[in-house]
Amino acid sequence: QVQLQESGPGLVKPAQTLSLTCTVSGDSITTDNYNWNWIRQAPGKGPEWIGYISTSGSTYYNPYLTSRATISRDTSKNQFTLQLNSVTPEDTAVYYCAKGPPVVGRCSAWGQGTQVTVSS
């Protein structure tokens, strides 16, 4: 069964770059017709889709975040990453990686999530 695990710093200072890694096991990020997504959920808010990288390496982003977000991958490690530039306290959230189409409710597998706080 596919498993995903997020990792990265839990605290980021304003105006700096948030960097997270999702490690995938039990499946390959380069095969099948799946997307590998990043989603976040701020305190008291619903989930927000950030973007994804496809099994072919194509990337797509939430229009509200496309200017700041970059998703890439390391196929040798079966990992994909998120970079979010110029962060503000509004970016404080639990960040998840997930497998599936670019619709939060339709993702079939999720990581446990990792808390990222933006603060000085």
N, C-alpha and C positions, 0 to 999 in steps of 0.2 A: 504494500500500500504506500502511496506517495506521502512523504512527510516534508514539511517546510519549516525552516527555523530562521528567524530574524536575528541579526546581531549588529552591534554598533554602539556608539556612545549614547548614554542616556541624557546628557546635558550638552546643549549647544548654546553659544552666546549669540545675541542678536547680530545680524549682518553677516554672520559666518555661514558655512555650508554644512548642512545635515547630510551625513553619509551612512547608509545602511546596506547590509548584505543579506540576501536570502539564500540559504543553502538548501538544496533539494536532494532528497534521497528517495529511492524507489521508483524513479521516473527520470527521463532525460529531458532537459529543457530545449533540446534541438529536434525532437521527434514528435510525431502525432500532430493533430490539429488543435493545439491548445495555446492559450496565452498565459503569460506569467505576469501577474498584476501586483501593483502596490496600492493599498487602500489605507486610509487613516480615519480615526474617530476621535474628535476632540471631546473634552469633558462635557457631558450633558447634551451632546449633539449626535446626529445620525452619522453613519459612515459616509465617507467621501472618497470616490475613486480618483486616484492620482494619475495612473497610466499603466501601460503594459509593454512588454517586449514579447513578440511572437516567437514561435519555434524557428522561424526563418531569420530572426534578428531584427525585424521591423519594429519600430516603436511608435506609440500613439499616446497622447496626453490629454488630460482634462484641459479644456480651453482656458480655464481660470489659472492654471498652473504651468502651462506650456512654456512660458518665458523663463521659468525658474527651475523646472524639473528636468533631469536627465536620467534615463534608465539604460543600463548597459549590462553586459554579461561576460563571464569567464567560462567558456564551455569546457575547458580542461578540468575545472573544479565543480562543474554543474551548479554554478552560482549566478545570480543576477543581482544587480545593485541599484540603489536609488541615491541620487544626489539632488538636494534641494538647496538652491542658492539663496542668499540674502534673506535668511529666515528672520521672523519676528515672533513675539509671544503668541500670535494667532496660529502659528504652526505647531504649538504644543498639542500633542495628541498621542494616542497609541497607534503605532504603525504596524500594519500587517502585510505580509505577502500571501498571495493566493493564486491558485490555478483555476482557469476557466475563461469564459467570455468576459468582455469588459462591462459586465453588469454585476454589481455587488451581490445581489441575491441569488445569482446563478453560479457562483464559484463553487467548485466541488471539494476543494481542499484548502485549508488555511494554516498558516503558522499560528503560534500562540499569541503573537503580538509583542511589541516592545515599546515601552514608554519612552518618549523623547520630550524633554522639557527645554524650552527656549527661554533663557533667563541670564541676566548679568550676575 
